[in-house]
Amino acid sequence: MVGAARGILGNQDGFLNMGVIGGGVPVAAGYSDTFTGTNGTHLYDHDNNWTAITGHDVDNVVINDGNAEQVAAWSEAAVFYNASSSEISEVVFIGNAVNTSHRGRPCVRMGGTHVGYSAYLVDVLDDHYTSLYINKDGEYFSNGSTTGDWPVASNHTVRIATSGTTTVTIDTWVDGVLLTQRSDPLSPLGAGKPGIHFSSGVVSQTRVTSWKDY
């Protein structure tokens, strides 16, 4: 539930807090990354807590102009922050001149071969995103979409949080507004790590200027 997911709030960025989430289990949280560094630095060299899920390559993500982005078109990478066990992931992504979905998605419950649950803005009409989608392991989660109106050219903050075991509750926010509270009772994903899924044929669609797990 939302109240449980917010049990790790109240930290300062970049510091480790211990919170309680999902039925009283302590989690490591309070990590963040603003992706400052030398242009062209690979994400792992920037911070070796960034780890790719099986079948992905963390070196497919680089630092450029204070953003994390794919190194090239379709150089897909699903990466998690290994030090964290948080059930919350949030990104601020850069406004885009390309009228299509944003593909630097915040993820939770990543690990092994699992991309986890992720959220992203999509369905562009008249230079505005009109939908928020939730994916489960990289595939559209049919119980997850909602509608809205967000300018494509503006930066946006997208957050996803999960809680629960036999039934997982999935909450999403855009620009600080809670949009969806969905549930996954069918083969829900187990505990994992928070992170980001980069996946696009256009590098500019994947640019993320900050990430945090609260």
Secondary structure as the mmCIF struct_conf table of DSSP 4:
data_model
#
loop_
_struct_conf.conf_type_id
_struct_conf.id
_struct_conf.beg_label_comp_id
_struct_conf.beg_label_asym_id
_struct_conf.beg_label_seq_id
_struct_conf.end_label_comp_id
_struct_conf.end_label_asym_id
_struct_conf.end_label_seq_id
HELX_RH_AL_P HELX_RH_AL_P1 VAL A 2 ALA A 5
HELX_RH_3T_P HELX_RH_3T_P1 ARG A 6 ILE A 8
BEND BEND1 GLY A 10 GLY A 10
HELX_LH_PP_P HELX_LH_PP_P1 ASN A 11 GLN A 12
TURN_TY1_P TURN_TY1_P1 ASP A 13 GLY A 14
BEND BEND2 PHE A 15 PHE A 15
STRN STRN1 ASN A 17 ILE A 21
TURN_TY1_P TURN_TY1_P2 GLY A 22 GLY A 24
STRN STRN2 VAL A 25 ALA A 29
STRN STRN3 SER A 32 ASP A 33
BEND BEND3 GLY A 37 GLY A 37
TURN_TY1_P TURN_TY1_P3 ASN A 39 GLY A 40
STRN STRN4 THR A 41 HIS A 42
HELX_RH_AL_P HELX_RH_AL_P2 LEU A 43 HIS A 46
TURN_TY1_P TURN_TY1_P4 ASN A 48 ASN A 49
STRN STRN5 TRP A 50 ALA A 52
HELX_LH_PP_P HELX_LH_PP_P2 ILE A 53 ILE A 53
TURN_TY1_P TURN_TY1_P5 THR A 54 GLY A 55
HELX_RH_3T_P HELX_RH_3T_P2 VAL A 58 ASN A 60
STRN STRN6 VAL A 61 ASN A 64
TURN_TY1_P TURN_TY1_P6 ASP A 65 GLY A 66
STRN STRN7 ASN A 67 GLN A 70
BEND BEND4 VAL A 71 ALA A 72
TURN_TY1_P TURN_TY1_P7 ALA A 73 TRP A 74
STRN STRN8 ALA A 77 TYR A 81
TURN_TY1_P TURN_TY1_P8 ASN A 82 ALA A 83
BEND BEND5 GLU A 87 GLU A 87
STRN STRN9 ILE A 88 PHE A 93
BEND BEND6 ALA A 97 VAL A 98
BEND BEND7 THR A 100 THR A 100
STRN STRN10 GLY A 104 MET A 110
STRN STRN11 GLY A 111 GLY A 111
TURN_TY1_P TURN_TY1_P9 GLY A 112 THR A 113
STRN STRN12 HIS A 114 HIS A 114
STRN STRN13 TYR A 117 LEU A 125
TURN_TY1_P TURN_TY1_P10 ASP A 126 ASP A 127
STRN STRN14 HIS A 128 LYS A 136
TURN_TY1_P TURN_TY1_P11 ASP A 137 GLY A 138
STRN STRN15 GLU A 139 TYR A 140
TURN_TY1_P TURN_TY1_P12 SER A 142 ASN A 143
STRN STRN16 THR A 146 PRO A 151
TURN_TY1_P TURN_TY1_P13 VAL A 152 ALA A 153
BEND BEND8 SER A 154 SER A 154
STRN STRN17 HIS A 156 SER A 163
BEND BEND9 THR A 165 THR A 167
STRN STRN18 VAL A 168 VAL A 174
TURN_TY1_P TURN_TY1_P14 ASP A 175 GLY A 176
STRN STRN19 VAL A 177 ASP A 184
BEND BEND10 LEU A 186 SER A 187
BEND BEND11 ALA A 191 ALA A 191
STRN STRN20 LYS A 193 PHE A 198
BEND BEND12 GLY A 201 VAL A 202
HELX_RH_3T_P HELX_RH_3T_P3 VAL A 203 THR A 206
STRN STRN21 VAL A 208 LYS A 212
#
